[in-house]
Amino acid sequence: MTGAGAEAAFAHEAGGHRWQRVPPNDRRGRVHTSTLTVAVLPEVAAASLFVDPRDLQWRRSRGSGAGGQHRNKTESAVDLVHVPTGIVIHCESERSVHQNEAIAIARLRARLAAERDASARDERGRARRAQVGTGMRGDKRRTIRCQDGVVVDHLTGRTWRYKDYARGEL
């Protein structure tokens, strides 16, 4: 579920759930037990990445490799240092300094976005693991017994009728 209010509506659902039911095609009435885990996480907002020009240090140098007199006499290669993170980007693929600077700033933005996304993904994973647990029986939050029509919350000790629970009337 996503959208406004989804996190608040499902805040008490996080954790392990044990679902017990008798399948309609089982003639002996055997109870099948399933385990599921629920994690309630906030939506990740997509924010634009701003790079402050005051955090950048530029150095120019001559490019290396083949290219003849133009390559040896002009300083078209660019080294870009992002001071807060220490990331260094070197670009000498184009003949023009301006083109190399544009490529370097694009590469820096890509690296910063990748690092930001990786740290957000790690934080989200930690939050999910903290809510879900191992998924074993001892970690359960609720037991839903369809055949008895009962839902038990193990943390609060509260019991509901299954029909009320299925309609969302908690």
Order of alpha helices (4+ residues) and beta strands (2+ residues): alpha-beta-beta-beta-alpha-beta-beta-alpha-beta-beta-beta-alpha
